[in-house]
Structures are given as structure tokens and as C-alpha cells.
Amino acid sequence: MRLPTRLFASVLLVSMLLVSAIGVLAQDNPPPTPFIPVATQPGSGGDAAPTLDAPIFATPTADSSTSETGDTVPAEETPAEVEATPAPPVDQPPAQANQCPIQVQEAFTATELICTDLLPGIACIGNGVIQAQQRTATETFAFAQPGDRTEFTSLNDLTLQTLSSPNQVWAVVEAQAPFSTRAGNGSANATLVAFGDVSLTNTGDNFDPNFLTASVLAQQGLNVRRTPDERGVVVYQLKPTDEVIVTGRTIDDQWVRIVIPNAFAATGWVYAPYMDVPGGIVVLPIVTVDSELPQLEAPEFGPMQAFTLRSTQYPPECDATPDSGLLIQSPDGLADAILMRINGVRIELNGSIFVQAQPSANLQIDVLEGEAVVSANGSSVTANTGNAVTVLLTEDMQANGTPNVAAYDQAAITPLPTRLLPRPFGIASASGAAAPASTGDTSAPDTTTPPEATTCVITASDAPKNIRSGPGVDYPTVGTLETGQTAIATGQATDSFNFAWYQIEQGWVRFDTVDSSMGCIDLPEVTTPSADAVPTAVTTEEATAIGSLTSSVVGDVCAAGEANVGGSSNGEDLALKLGGDWQATAGTQINVSVSGGLLRGEFGDYIRISTTDGAVLAQSGDSQMLSYIFESDTAFALEFSAANGDIVQAVVTCGP
């Protein structure tokens, strides 16, 4: 009996020693402690940083569902009746608060310490709880903790949470935000400070100036079609080695979407194998005919230069607590003004403002220094230091009225953290006297009045263009669209060669002879008139006066008034002969205009008049029109520069 008793005692002693050792080890490995910055004590010297009297970071609550290390509780340790729930959505700031935040001034001091040396375009979290989303999500994005920094324009949503955070700790974000200038000569970085309960949602336009350009590989040029289909209407022709902006590809990699290189930068499609795209076609996004068109020009308001603001107002008993909102200060030495759009209200600022907004209430802009021009719903006011501008807002935070000027509330302005702004100034007395109001936009005047995007505008940019009675060269000429003249097209139709024609008030103009705007893409198809079978003939006396011009194909041109000839090239010759054998009497003037074809360097002319033995009588060079008066009775040929597959149409008339 003694041996078992001793054995039992020994086992008991060893167990007690093990428990004691485990306890010692546990004490040597305590859980991590939250980082709290060391505060500089008053009068200690040697440190010029502002003093922090107390920690200002939010303390995790006791019922937090996650550990400090980020490890989750094992499933078997979780009570069966407790189910995990998804994270709640971000709450929008309330319009009115029923409690006061804490440690407001300490939060501003923390921002001074943390957000130093901000680079242009960068936003920094100075304190508190922040939730943010990027415009384009990336795995490395981190913008939630004090000290985190990111590009301001990369944000799509930014929410500062004070009242909904543990202990209602004051939230602050500071940024060097890029805004465009009123003169349109680049951007300038303004200081932006958001604090309290604030949300900003981007409403600016995305813009990527790094468009790819591709060159044409086809030696005979390349047709541009309205749709990515070999049966699509031809709307333009590219020359060999032309370089164009490419913006997408079809899912089968057979067609590339391009920007047509004309005055209106319309969109078209080209056959992909004949385009040289840097990096290969796979670098282009997949698009369809219904895909959104790219932004080719820098917008007036880029990302986060326009946004929807929502902020919270606090109870009057919250001493020394400013209402939530934005402080914005234009940079020093700015001769112009920076531009922004907040809740649909345009603001031109050269100075400092405080902005706040609540639904079904007002957007309020307090001018702390300098000047601000505020425009909404066709009305503008110029506000000076001491003014407050208000614009009524809808429930969804959009402008629903015109700007009104009054004196700002000086008592409400005094607690603002103007010390976070780089340019110091004192709080001015309230003033209700505004600068003279204007009724329109005060930005640099635009001397042109562009048509609506849905309007089809055509322009004869390089030479006069024939206007015909119908959509085709078989129809007689009824007028001319002079060089530089524009017209509004209301319909379209195609001819027997599948070329598009635009219908204008005076008649019809072929698409590839004019520059056309974006609105021409969606013109409605219209029923076309029938071509006159018998052209109107001139009298014998008129024919005698203007001479004689005949063709073995089209007959007497002078008697008919004009002749239309056409054909396609098989590529065997540099030029295409049209109209057969021609004869002209002395003193006869011939006028020729051509569309289609390709100016080939080896030939050198769009149009050439040559004798039957090859002597050149007249040549047009790079012009698509040619006139010539015959000095004697002459047999001749009409030649037109063309590449393989080109369809050429020419109009021939006689007389002046």
C-alpha cells in the first residue's frame, strides 16, 4: 500500500509543477497592447510637436467579435445558437445628431502630427473610423486607419464615422486635392479637410488620357464601318500607315473600335488583322456596339472634383464642437480660381470655404476668406468673406433652388479647425453684403455654341461638295455645300454600292465627302426618291454655247447637263479609267469631281486628263476636283487614282 500512495503523491506534485510553469509562460506572453502615441508633456522642452493630453484612438468594446490579432474563434468554441452575420452597410451621416462627439480638438492635433508632408493628390487619415471604396478596386488598397494614405482621386466613396464609432471618437481626413482651374490651363492642389460625420460620393467623370494608337497595315487603305460587320455601312476610309486611336475590340478579336480621325471624332469599326496595335489586340477591352463610348477630352470635373456631400449638425450644447463638413482652401498665389461641383452646385473658389449639406435642407457655403462664385439652376452669385451662400437640396442631395446670400453665423464658424489649413487667416465678422449677382456662368466665355450631341452636323471641310436630289450619283446635282459650310442632316440612306448618304434640307450628300459629328451615327433610315430616268436636257442653243463633251459610255454630257461614271479597281493599274473614250471640242470646259478611291503616291493625282497617246493635259494633285478648257478638238481619257477594291464615283459637267 505504501508504494501506490507514494506514486500518487509524486504524480500530484508533478501536475502542480506543470500548472505553475504554464501560468508563468502565459504571463511571459501577454496579449498585444494597442499602440498609443507618446504625448509630449508640457514644459519638457526639446519637442515642438503639439501636446496630447489623452489617447484619442477608439477603444475596442468588450463585445467585439474578433480578437486583436485578427484570429477568428474556432467554430467548435462558438455556441451553436449564435450565427455569424454579415458586416452591416455603412450608415450615412444623420442630418442632426442627438449627442456630442468627444476629444474633438485632440483629433485635430493628431491630424497635425500624422498627416505631415502630404504630397500633391494624396489623402491622409488623421484620426477616427473611416470607410472608403475605390473607383477601381485593388487588392493592396488600405485606407481605414490613422496614418493611411491614398490618392484622393482614386476614391469613389469616403465616409467619416464619428457618432457610429465606439466612444464617438472624432474622425478627420486631410487631402491635397487636385481641382481644375477656371482658365482651363491645368489643375491646382487645394487643401481639403473633412471632419465629423461626413460622406463624399464621387460624381466626376472618369478620364484616361493614355489612349492607344494603332496604324493601318493594309497597303490599299482600310474601310471604316458603322458596325463590326463586313456588311456594315462604310462611313470613312483610312489611308495606308494612318494612325488612329483604338478603344476596344470585339469578343472574337475580328474588329477594332476606333476614333475616326475627322473634325468630330466619331466612332467606327475596322477589320482587326489590318491594324497594328502596340502590345497586340488583346490589350484592348472587349466592347460591343452598345458599349459606352470613351471620354476623349478631359472633362470639366474629373474624379472627386465633383461629389455629393452629406454632413451632420450637432446639438447647440456641444461646446467648442464645429458641425461636420469640409474645409477647402485654394493654393497660395493662384491668379485664377479652382473649380468644383458639390451636390450639383458649381463653385469657383479663390480663398477658403466651409461646406456642409443635409437632405431636404441646404447646401451651405461659408466664405471664410477670399471669394467664391456659386452657380446653380441658371443663377450665380459672387460671395465675399463673411458671406454664407445657401442652395436648397432635395431628399437625394441635389440642388433644387438658386443660390442665396446672407451673413454667416460667426459663432458657428469660430470652432472650425482653420489651423489645419496652410494659409493662416483670422475669422472675419459676418457680412450679408454680396458682390453683384450675375445670371450666368462666370467662367471663361466660350465663343462657340456646339450643337446638341444628338444632332448630326456635316461640314464641307476641304472643298465644295455636290448636293444631289437623291442618295446616289445617279441623281442630278441640285446645289453645292461650300467649303467650311455646315448643314444639319435629318436622315440617311444607302446607295447600290452600300455607301451612306446624308439627307439635308437642300438634298443629299455622300458621307465620305464631308466631316460628320457623333450624332450622325444614329440617324434614322428614310425612304429615298426615285432617280429621274431622263435627265433634263439643255436647248440646242445652250449646247452650242457651252461646247461639246461626249463619252462612249454616257453620251453627250453638255446636252444632258452632267454625267455620272463609276467603277471599281482590281489593283492591276495605278489609276482607273472611267467613261470610256472622251471627245471635246475647242473651248469646251470640263469639270470633274471624284469621291472614293485612294491617292496613290506613285500616280500623284486624284484626277488626270490625258490624251490617247498618254500626254497629260491636266492633273488635280491631291484635290478631288479638276476643271480644264480644251484648246483644240481633243480625244482624251479620264483617269482616277485607285487601289485594289476601291469604288470610285465621278461627276462630269461641261461649261463654267
C-alpha positions in Angstrom: 0.0 0.0 0.0 2.9 2.4 0.6 4.2 2.3 -3.0 0.9 3.3 -4.6 0.4 6.1 -2.1 3.9 7.4 -2.8 3.3 7.1 -6.5 0.1 9.0 -6.3 1.7 11.8 -4.3 4.5 12.1 -6.9 2.1 12.4 -9.8 0.1 15.0 -7.9 3.3 17.0 -7.3 4.4 16.9 -10.9 1.0 18.0 -12.0 1.1 21.0 -9.7 4.6 22.0 -11.1 3.3 21.8 -14.7 0.4 24.0 -14.0 2.6 26.5 -12.3 5.0 26.5 -15.3 2.2 27.0 -17.8 1.0 30.0 -15.7 4.5 31.5 -15.8 4.7 31.1 -19.5 1.3 32.7 -20.0 2.4 35.7 -18.0 5.5 36.0 -20.2 3.3 36.2 -23.4 0.6 38.8 -22.7 -1.8 39.8 -25.5 -0.7 42.7 -27.7 -1.4 46.2 -26.4 -3.0 48.8 -28.7 -0.5 51.4 -29.8 -1.0 54.9 -28.3 1.3 57.7 -29.4 3.5 59.2 -26.7 2.4 62.6 -25.7 4.8 65.4 -25.1 4.5 66.7 -21.6 4.1 70.4 -21.1 7.3 72.2 -20.3 9.5 69.2 -21.0 11.3 71.0 -23.9 13.1 69.6 -26.8 9.9 68.9 -28.8 7.9 71.4 -30.8 5.0 69.0 -31.5 1.6 69.9 -30.1 0.7 68.3 -26.8 -1.7 65.3 -26.5 -3.4 65.2 -23.1 -5.1 61.9 -23.6 -5.2 59.0 -26.1 -7.6 59.8 -28.9 -8.0 56.4 -30.7 -11.2 54.4 -30.3 -11.0 51.7 -27.7 -12.5 48.3 -28.8 -15.6 47.4 -27.0 -15.9 44.4 -24.7 -18.3 42.6 -27.0 -16.1 42.8 -30.1 -16.4 39.6 -32.1 -12.8 39.5 -33.2 -9.5 39.3 -31.3 -6.8 41.9 -31.5 -4.6 39.5 -33.6 -7.4 39.1 -36.2 -7.8 35.4 -35.5 -11.3 34.1 -35.5 -12.8 32.0 -32.8 -12.8 28.3 -33.8 -16.1 27.0 -34.9 -16.3 24.3 -32.2 -15.9 27.1 -29.5 -18.8 29.1 -30.8 -22.2 28.4 -29.2 -24.5 26.6 -31.7 -27.3 29.2 -31.3 -25.0 32.1 -32.3 -24.9 32.6 -36.1 -22.4 34.9 -37.9 -23.9 37.9 -39.6 -22.5 39.9 -42.4 -21.0 43.3 -41.7 -23.7 46.0 -41.7 -23.6 48.5 -44.6 -22.0 51.9 -44.0 -24.5 54.2 -42.4 -24.9 57.6 -44.0 -24.3 60.5 -41.6 -27.5 61.7 -39.9 -28.7 65.2 -40.7 -29.0 66.1 -37.0 -27.1 64.4 -34.1 -28.6 63.9 -30.6 -25.3 63.5 -28.8 -21.9 65.1 -28.7 -18.6 63.7 -30.0 -15.5 63.6 -27.8 -11.9 64.7 -28.0 -12.5 67.0 -31.0 -9.5 69.3 -30.6 -7.3 66.3 -29.7 -8.3 64.7 -33.0 -7.3 67.9 -34.9 -3.9 67.8 -33.0 -3.4 64.1 -34.0 -4.0 65.1 -37.7 -1.3 67.8 -37.4 1.1 65.1 -36.1 0.1 62.3 -38.5 -0.7 64.0 -41.8 2.5 66.0 -42.3 4.3 66.5 -45.6 1.3 65.5 -47.8 2.2 65.1 -51.4 0.0 66.6 -54.1 -3.0 64.5 -54.8 -2.7 62.4 -51.6 -5.4 62.0 -48.8 -4.4 61.0 -45.3 -6.5 59.7 -42.3 -5.7 61.9 -39.3 -8.0 60.2 -36.8 -11.1 58.1 -36.2 -13.1 55.5 -38.1 -13.1 55.7 -41.9 -14.7 53.6 -44.6 -13.6 54.1 -48.2 -14.1 52.5 -51.5 -12.0 52.9 -54.6 -13.3 53.7 -58.1 -11.4 50.7 -59.3 -10.8 48.1 -56.6 -7.2 46.8 -56.0 -6.0 44.2 -53.6 -3.5 46.4 -51.9 -5.9 49.2 -51.1 -5.8 50.2 -47.4 -7.4 53.4 -46.2 -9.1 52.8 -42.9 -6.6 53.6 -40.1 -5.0 56.8 -38.9 -1.8 57.3 -40.9 -3.1 55.5 -44.0 -2.7 57.5 -47.3 -4.0 57.1 -50.8 -4.7 59.1 -54.0 -7.7 61.3 -53.4 -8.9 60.9 -57.0 -8.8 57.1 -56.6 -11.7 57.2 -54.2 -15.3 56.6 -55.1 -16.9 56.8 -51.6 -15.4 58.2 -48.4 -17.3 58.1 -45.1 -16.1 59.5 -41.8 -17.9 57.9 -38.9 -17.9 59.6 -35.6 -21.3 59.0 -33.9 -21.5 55.4 -35.1 -17.9 54.6 -33.9 -17.0 53.2 -30.5 -16.9 56.1 -28.0 -17.9 58.6 -30.7 -14.3 59.5 -31.4 -13.9 62.4 -33.8 -12.9 61.5 -37.4 -10.6 63.6 -39.6 -9.3 63.2 -43.2 -6.9 65.7 -44.8 -6.1 65.8 -48.5 -4.1 67.8 -51.1 -6.9 67.5 -53.7 -6.4 68.4 -57.4 -9.0 70.6 -58.9 -9.1 72.1 -62.4 -8.9 75.9 -62.8 -11.4 78.3 -64.3 -8.9 79.2 -67.1 -8.7 75.6 -68.1 -4.9 75.6 -68.0 -4.3 72.6 -65.8 -5.0 71.8 -62.2 -4.1 73.1 -58.8 -3.9 71.3 -55.5 -6.3 72.6 -52.8 -6.2 71.7 -49.1 -9.3 69.7 -48.2 -10.2 68.8 -44.6 -13.2 66.6 -43.8 -14.2 66.0 -40.2 -17.0 64.7 -38.0 -19.8 62.7 -39.7 -19.3 63.2 -43.4 -19.8 61.2 -46.6 -18.4 62.1 -50.1 -19.5 60.2 -53.2 -17.7 60.8 -56.4 -19.8 62.2 -59.3 -16.9 63.3 -61.5 -16.2 61.9 -64.9 -13.6 59.2 -65.4 -10.9 60.1 -67.9 -7.8 58.2 -69.0 -5.7 60.3 -71.4 -3.4 57.3 -72.2 -5.3 56.1 -75.3 -3.6 53.6 -77.6 -2.9 54.5 -81.2 -2.7 51.9 -83.9 -1.5 52.1 -87.5 -3.1 50.8 -90.7 -1.2 47.8 -92.2 -3.3 47.5 -95.4 -1.4 48.8 -98.4 -4.5 49.9 -100.1 -6.1 51.6 -97.1 -8.9 50.4 -95.0 -12.7 50.9 -94.8 -14.2 52.1 -91.6 -17.7 50.7 -91.0 -20.5 51.8 -88.8 -20.9 48.3 -87.2 -18.4 45.4 -86.7 -19.7 43.5 -89.7 -18.5 43.1 -93.2 -22.0 44.2 -94.3 -21.8 47.3 -92.2 -22.1 50.7 -93.9 -18.8 52.2 -94.9 -18.5 55.6 -93.1 -14.9 56.5 -93.7 -11.7 55.3 -95.4 -8.3 55.2 -93.8 -5.1 55.6 -95.8 -2.1 53.3 -95.5 0.0 54.0 -92.4 -2.7 56.2 -90.9 -2.6 56.3 -87.1 -5.8 56.3 -85.2 -7.0 56.0 -81.6 -8.2 52.5 -80.8 -10.7 52.0 -77.9 -11.8 48.4 -78.0 -12.2 45.0 -79.7 -15.0 42.6 -80.4 -15.1 39.4 -78.3 -13.9 37.3 -81.4 -11.0 39.7 -82.0 -12.1 40.3 -85.6 -13.0 44.0 -85.3 -11.4 47.0 -83.6 -13.3 50.1 -82.5 -11.5 53.3 -83.5 -12.0 57.0 -83.3 -12.5 58.3 -86.8 -9.8 61.0 -87.4 -12.1 63.8 -88.6 -13.2 67.0 -87.0 -16.0 65.3 -85.0 -14.1 62.2 -83.8 -16.9 59.8 -84.5 -16.6 56.1 -83.7 -16.2 53.3 -86.3 -15.0 49.7 -86.7 -12.1 48.3 -88.8 -11.0 44.8 -89.6 -8.6 43.8 -86.9 -6.0 41.8 -89.0 -5.1 45.0 -90.9 -4.3 47.1 -87.8 -1.0 47.2 -85.9 -2.0 47.6 -82.2 1.0 48.1 -79.8 1.1 45.1 -77.5 -1.4 43.2 -79.6 -5.1 43.4 -79.9 -5.6 41.6 -76.5 -4.6 44.8 -74.6 -7.8 46.4 -75.8 -11.0 46.0 -73.7 -13.9 43.9 -75.2 -16.7 46.2 -76.4 -19.9 46.0 -78.4 -21.8 48.5 -80.5 -23.8 49.3 -77.4 -20.8 49.9 -75.1 -20.2 53.3 -73.6 -18.0 55.5 -75.7 -14.7 56.6 -74.2 -14.2 60.1 -72.9 -11.8 61.6 -75.4 -11.4 65.0 -73.9 -10.7 65.9 -70.3 -14.0 66.6 -68.6 -14.7 69.8 -66.7 -14.9 67.8 -63.5 -12.8 64.7 -63.1 -12.9 62.1 -60.4 -13.6 63.7 -56.9 -13.6 67.2 -58.5 -17.4 66.7 -58.3 -19.0 64.8 -55.5 -22.2 64.5 -53.4 -21.6 65.7 -49.8 -23.7 64.8 -46.7 -22.8 66.0 -43.2 -24.2 66.1 -39.7 -25.1 69.1 -37.5 -24.6 68.7 -33.7 -26.7 69.9 -30.8 -26.1 73.5 -29.6 -24.9 72.2 -26.2 -21.9 70.6 -27.8 -19.4 73.2 -26.7 -16.5 74.1 -29.0 -17.6 71.4 -31.4 -17.9 72.5 -35.1 -20.6 71.0 -37.3 -19.4 68.3 -39.6 -18.3 69.4 -43.0 -15.5 70.3 -45.4 -12.9 73.0 -45.2 -11.4 73.8 -48.6 -8.6 76.3 -49.3 -7.3 77.2 -52.7 -3.5 77.3 -53.0 -1.4 80.4 -52.4 -0.6 82.7 -55.4 -3.4 81.4 -57.6 -4.3 84.1 -60.0 -7.4 82.3 -61.1 -10.0 80.1 -59.3 -10.3 76.4 -58.7 -13.5 74.6 -59.9 -15.6 72.0 -58.1 -19.1 70.8 -58.2 -20.8 69.8 -54.9 -24.3 68.3 -54.9 -24.7 69.7 -58.4 -23.7 73.2 -57.4 -20.8 74.7 -59.3 -18.2 76.6 -57.1 -15.3 78.8 -58.3 -13.1 79.4 -55.4 -10.1 81.7 -54.7 -10.0 81.6 -50.9 -11.3 79.4 -48.2 -14.8 78.0 -47.6 -16.6 75.7 -45.1 -19.2 73.5 -46.7 -22.0 71.4 -45.2 -25.1 69.7 -46.5 -28.2 67.9 -45.2 -31.0 66.3 -47.2 -34.2 68.3 -47.8 -32.4 71.3 -46.3 -29.5 73.3 -47.6 -26.1 73.1 -49.1 -24.3 75.9 -47.1 -21.1 77.5 -48.2 -19.5 79.9 -45.7 -16.8 82.1 -47.2 -14.0 82.4 -44.6 -11.6 84.4 -46.8 -11.4 85.5 -50.4 -14.2 85.0 -52.9 -16.4 82.2 -54.2 -18.7 82.3 -57.3 -21.6 79.9 -56.7 -23.9 78.7 -59.6 -27.0 76.6 -59.6 -30.0 76.2 -61.8 -29.0 79.0 -64.1 -28.3 81.6 -61.4 -24.9 82.7 -60.0 -23.8 84.8 -57.0 -20.4 86.1 -56.0 -19.8 85.8 -52.3 -17.1 87.5 -50.2 -15.6 87.0 -46.8 -18.3 86.9 -44.2 -21.0 85.7 -46.6 -22.9 82.4 -46.4 -24.4 81.0 -49.6 -27.3 78.5 -49.3 -28.9 76.4 -52.0 -32.0 74.2 -51.3 -31.4 70.5 -51.7 -33.7 67.6 -52.4 -34.0 64.4 -50.4 -31.4 62.8 -52.7 -29.0 65.7 -52.0 -29.3 67.5 -55.4 -29.7 71.3 -55.9 -33.3 72.3 -56.0 -33.1 76.0 -56.0 -30.9 79.1 -56.8 -28.1 80.5 -54.6 -29.0 83.0 -51.9 -26.5 85.2 -50.0 -26.7 86.1 -46.3 -24.3 86.7 -43.4 -22.7 83.6 -41.9 -23.0 82.6 -38.3 -19.8 83.8 -36.8 -20.3 81.7 -33.6 -20.6 78.6 -35.7 -17.5 79.5 -37.7 -15.2 80.1 -34.7 -14.6 76.4 -33.7 -13.5 75.4 -37.2 -10.0 73.8 -37.4 -8.6 76.5 -39.6 -5.2 75.7 -38.1 -5.1 72.7 -40.4 -5.1 75.0 -43.5 -1.7 76.1 -44.8 -2.6 79.8 -45.3 -3.5 81.4 -42.0 -6.3 84.0 -41.6 -8.5 85.3 -38.9 -12.2 84.7 -38.6 -13.9 87.8 -40.2 -17.0 89.5 -39.0 -20.2 88.3 -40.6 -21.4 90.2 -43.6 -24.5 89.9 -45.6 -23.3 92.2 -48.4 -22.6 90.1 -51.5 -20.9 91.1 -54.7 -23.2 92.0 -57.6 -25.0 88.9 -58.7 -24.8 87.5 -62.2 -27.2 85.4 -64.1 -24.8 83.0 -65.8 -21.6 81.2 -65.5 -18.6 83.4 -64.9 -16.1 81.0 -66.3 -14.1 82.0 -69.4 -16.5 82.6 -72.2 -16.9 80.0 -74.9 -17.1 81.7 -78.3 -18.6 78.7 -80.0 -22.0 77.2 -79.4 -21.7 73.4 -80.0 -24.7 71.6 -81.3 -26.5 69.0 -79.2 -24.7 65.7 -79.1 -27.7 64.0 -80.8 -27.6 66.4 -83.8 -25.9 65.3 -87.0 -23.8 68.1 -88.2 -21.9 67.7 -91.5 -19.1 70.1 -92.8 -17.5 70.5 -96.2 -14.1 70.9 -94.7 -11.7 70.8 -97.7 -13.7 71.7 -100.9 -17.2 72.4 -102.1 -19.4 69.2 -102.2 -22.3 68.4 -104.5 -25.8 68.2 -103.1 -28.0 65.8 -105.1 -31.7 65.2 -105.3 -31.3 61.7 -104.0 -28.9 59.3 -102.3 -26.6 58.3 -105.2 -24.6 59.7 -108.1 -27.4 58.8 -110.5 -29.4 61.7 -109.1 -28.8 65.2 -110.5 -26.9 67.9 -108.6 -29.2 70.4 -107.1 -26.7 72.6 -105.2 -23.3 72.9 -103.5 -22.2 72.7 -99.9 -19.4 75.3 -99.9 -16.1 74.9 -98.3 -16.4 75.4 -94.5 -20.2 75.4 -94.7 -22.2 73.2 -92.3 -25.6 71.6 -92.5 -27.9 69.6 -90.3 -28.7 66.0 -91.5 -32.0 64.5 -90.6 -31.9 61.1 -92.2 -29.7 58.7 -94.1 -29.9 56.1 -96.9 -27.5 53.8 -98.8 -26.9 53.5 -102.5 -26.3 50.5 -104.7 -22.7 50.4 -103.6 -23.7 50.3 -99.9 -22.3 53.9 -99.4 -24.2 56.1 -96.9 -25.8 59.4 -97.9 -26.9 62.1 -95.5 -30.2 63.9 -96.1 -30.1 67.7 -95.5 -32.6 70.4 -96.2 -31.3 71.0 -99.8 -30.9 67.4 -100.8 -28.4 64.5 -100.2 -24.6 64.5 -99.6 -22.4 61.4 -99.6 -20.9 60.5 -96.2 -17.3 60.3 -97.1 -17.1 63.7 -98.7 -17.8 65.6 -95.5 -16.9 65.6 -91.8 -19.7 64.3 -89.6 -20.5 64.6 -85.9 -21.3 61.9 -83.4 -25.0 62.4 -83.9 -24.8 61.1 -87.4 -24.3 57.5 -86.1 -27.9 57.1 -85.1 -29.7 58.9 -88.0 -33.0 57.3 -89.0 -33.3 55.4 -92.3 -35.5 57.3 -94.7 -37.4 56.3 -97.9 -35.5 57.6 -100.9 -36.9 59.2 -104.1 -36.5 57.6 -107.4 -33.9 58.9 -109.8 -35.2 60.6 -112.9 -34.9 58.2 -115.8 -34.4 61.1 -118.3 -32.2 64.0 -117.3 -33.3 67.5 -118.1 -31.8 68.4 -121.5 -30.4 71.8 -122.4 -31.6 73.6 -125.5 -29.6 73.4 -128.8 -28.6 77.0 -128.4 -27.2 76.3 -124.9 -25.3 73.3 -126.0 -23.7 75.2 -128.8 -22.7 78.0 -126.4 -21.0 75.7 -123.9 -19.3 73.4 -126.4 -19.4 69.7 -126.9 -18.3 66.9 -124.5 -19.1 63.3 -125.3 -18.3 59.9 -123.9 -18.6 56.5 -125.5 -20.3 55.3 -122.3 -22.5 58.2 -121.1 -23.1 60.1 -124.4 -23.4 63.9 -124.7 -22.6 65.4 -121.4 -23.3 69.1 -122.3 -26.7 68.2 -123.6 -27.6 66.2 -120.5 -26.2 68.7 -118.0 -23.9 66.2 -116.3 -22.8 62.6 -116.3 -22.0 60.2 -113.6 -19.4 57.5 -114.1 -18.1 54.9 -111.7 -16.3 51.6 -111.2 -14.1 49.6 -109.0 -10.3 48.9 -109.3 -8.8 45.4 -109.5 -5.4 46.8 -108.4 -3.6 46.0 -111.6 -3.1 49.6 -112.6 -2.4 52.7 -110.5 -5.4 54.5 -112.0 -8.9 53.6 -113.0 -10.2 54.9 -116.4 -13.9 55.8 -116.4 -16.3 56.9 -119.1 -14.6 55.1 -122.0 -13.4 57.3 -124.9 -13.9 61.0 -124.5 -14.2 63.8 -127.1 -14.2 67.5 -126.5 -14.4 70.4 -129.0 -12.2 73.5 -128.7 -13.2 75.9 -126.0 -15.2 73.3 -124.0 -14.7 73.4 -120.2 -14.8 70.1 -118.4 -15.4 69.9 -114.6 -14.7 66.7 -112.8 -15.2 65.8 -109.1 -14.5 62.4 -107.6 -15.3 60.5 -104.4 -13.9 57.2 -103.3 -10.6 56.0 -104.4 -7.2 56.5 -102.9 -4.5 59.0 -103.7 -1.5 56.7 -104.6 1.9 58.3 -104.4 3.1 56.5 -107.5 0.3 58.1 -109.6 0.3 61.5 -107.8 -3.2 62.8 -108.7 -6.7 62.1 -107.8 -7.8 63.1 -111.3 -5.9 63.2 -114.5 -6.9 64.2 -118.1 -4.6 62.6 -120.7 -4.6 62.3 -124.5 -5.0 59.0 -126.1 -1.2 58.8 -126.6 -0.5 59.4 -122.9 0.3 63.1 -122.8 -1.0 64.7 -119.6 -3.3 67.7 -120.3 -4.4 68.5 -116.7 -3.9 67.0 -113.2 -5.6 67.7 -109.8 -2.8 66.6 -107.4 -4.3 66.0 -104.0 -7.5 67.8 -104.9 -10.7 65.8 -105.7 -11.9 68.4 -108.2 -10.5 69.4 -111.6 -11.5 71.9 -114.3 -9.9 72.3 -117.7 -10.7 74.2 -121.0 -9.7 72.4 -124.2 -7.7 74.5 -126.6 -8.5 72.3 -129.6 -10.7 69.4 -130.5 -9.3 66.6 -128.4 -9.7 62.8 -127.8 -8.8 62.0 -124.2 -9.2 59.7 -121.2 -10.2 60.4 -117.6 -8.1 58.6 -115.1 -8.7 58.3 -111.3 -6.2 57.1 -108.7 -7.4 53.9 -107.0 -6.2 50.9 -105.1 -7.4 47.3 -105.3 -11.0 47.1 -104.3 -11.7 50.8 -104.3 -15.0 52.0 -105.6 -14.7 55.3 -107.5 -17.6 57.7 -108.4 -17.1 60.8 -110.5 -19.3 63.6 -111.7 -18.5 65.3 -115.0 -20.1 68.5 -116.2 -19.3 70.9 -119.0 -19.3 74.7 -119.1 -18.4 77.3 -116.4 
